[in-house]
Amino acid sequence: MTDTAAPSPDFRHEIGPFDIIGDVHGCADELVELLAKLGHGVRLTGNGAKRRVKLDGTSSRKIVFVGDLVDRGPKAPDALRIAMALIAAGRAMAVPGNHDAKFRRWLDGRQVKVSHGLERTVEQLGREGADFHDEVKVFLDGLPYYLWLDHGRLVVAHAGIKEEMIGHDNGKVRSFCLYGETSGGVDPFGLSVRYHWAAEYQGDAEIVYGHTPVADVEWVNNTLCIDTGCCFGGRLTALRWPERTLVSVPARETYAKALRPFGHPPNRPGAG
């Protein structure tokens, strides 16, 4: 996530089964509830420097986070703690999202615009000690930009990935995994039109991603977006793979206002 080399995305030896969780965006309470519903016991204890994550029981299933753990929601530090503890215990994997990448740059003191929810993460991190900041840096730097799983049958990337990019790792691939692609146009809400790459995808691997919140989860050409906008008052959703079943919990409240109407349909190739 910095300018140093990121880990290889090749985890084809990891065969699951997986519980793939959409964009958390600081919604730690909903994350704990969803994990419990999936059979993964997680508890948070203590406060401040004594804040700890307790993992209860065991599960044969591995959790995968699609990125954007931070920003917009009320408890980004706890969301990070949970992901870090699960990964350290060998019970989870994760890829970074664009919000995580921007937050990582902020942690290094680089010039970033503190907006789109980052201001909430910055405020929350102000109550944490320097040791926690350092742990988060190491954690984020250890994330591959996408995960190539189960003998090549499954790929998880925050904003998705094109078929020809799978198996490669370079600047162009990393940028697409974090941000996707825009058409160059602007939508009626003044936002860049995101290119709907999934409408053209023809690969055999199933792609699971987030980044663009949707009201309803729908398979499109072997791809699935599972960002159901928890921070915007929607739901936090997980895909159980290979079963292809969905599990979700509702947001406890609306933590942020969506920049475009929630569930606004994606643009087709060339739109805008």
ABEGO torsion letter per residue (X at the ends): XBABBBBBABAAABAOBBBBBBBAGGBAAAAAAAAAAAGBBBBBBEBEAABBBBBBEBBABBBBBAEGABEGBABAAAAAAAAAAAAAAGABBBBBBAAAAAAAAAAAGBBBBBBGGAAAAAAAAAABBAAAAAAAAAAAAABBABBBBGGGABBBBAAEBBAAABGBBBAAAAAAAAAEBBAGBBBAAGBBBBBBAAAABABABBBBBBGBBBABBBBBGGBBBABAGAAAGBBBBBBBOAAGBBBBBBBABBABBBABBBGBBBBBBGBX
